[in-house]
Amino acid sequence: MIVDHGRILVEGKPADLIRQHVGREVIEVNEPSKVLIRWVASQKLEHEDLGHRLIIYCEKGESLFHTISSTYCTEGCDLRLATLEDVFLKLTGRGLRE
C-alpha cells in the first residue's frame, strides 16, 4: 500500500505495483542537459524531470542506457531496477520523506 498525506493511493503486492506503475528498470541522470531532456521527450519515453535529476522508466533499458550514457551523460547516469520509491515519486511527484 502506498499512502500520501493519510490517503491510500494504491494497494497491491510490491512487485505488481512496480511493474504496473513504472516498469522494470529506471535510468537516472544527474544534472541532465536540455538536449537530453528534449531527446527523451521526442522519443516519447515515460519520464520525470526533476530539474537536477531525470528519471526515465523502461522495461528493457540496456540499449537505451547505452545510448544515453554514451551520447548525453556528462555528470553521471545509472541503470537500476525500479523500486517502490519510484512508484511513490511517480504517483505523488515527491520523494519519500519521514
Protein Blocks (a to p, Z undefined) as FASTA:
>chain_A
ZZeehiafbgcdfklmmmmmnojbdcddehiafklmmmmmmnopacddehjaccdddfbl
mlmmmmmmmmmmmnbpcdddddfklmmmmmnopacdZZ
